[in-house]
Amino acid sequence: MRTILSVSALIVLFDQATKFLADHFLRPIEQVPIIPNVFHLTYVQNTGIAFGMFQNYPSVWSIIISLSVVFLFIAARFFRNQPLSRKMAYGFILGGAVGNWIDRIRLHSVIDFFDFRVWPVFNIADSFITMGVIMFIWFALRDR
């Protein structure tokens, strides 16, 4: 459990620090092309969920995501006897979920800023959630 919480805490700190920087420096200018037409830093406040879907229900999503975060904390104890790689994957998901949940509670939206132009704008928390899910898919396929 300690491993999961440590990994999660580091991800939350990294995520919130990058969102603070995006809010402070990027919001006033909205967008910075890093590689024009390929990769930009673009300030977005996403009131929906994944890929900006369901934008008109921020209060509903705050409640659902709050319940999900509570569930993730409770379920973390089931990883006590799992290998380190599975604890890390779960920590990635939990840390990303908490990072985005903090934004939802504080701002009623999630700060996103990585913009690859062919994909919806996302953030560090989203990246770690995705990596954790991919790791679990890999474990499931490998264990077959």
Secondary structure as GFF3:
##gff-version 3
##sequence-region A 1 144
A	DSSP	alpha_helix	2	21	.	.	.	ID=ss1
A	DSSP	pi_helix	22	26	.	.	.	ID=ss2
A	DSSP	beta_strand	31	35	.	.	.	ID=ss3
A	DSSP	beta_strand	39	46	.	.	.	ID=ss4
A	DSSP	three_ten_helix	50	52	.	.	.	ID=ss5
A	DSSP	alpha_helix	58	75	.	.	.	ID=ss6
A	DSSP	three_ten_helix	76	79	.	.	.	ID=ss7
A	DSSP	alpha_helix	84	107	.	.	.	ID=ss8
A	DSSP	beta_strand	110	115	.	.	.	ID=ss9
A	DSSP	alpha_helix	124	143	.	.	.	ID=ss10
###
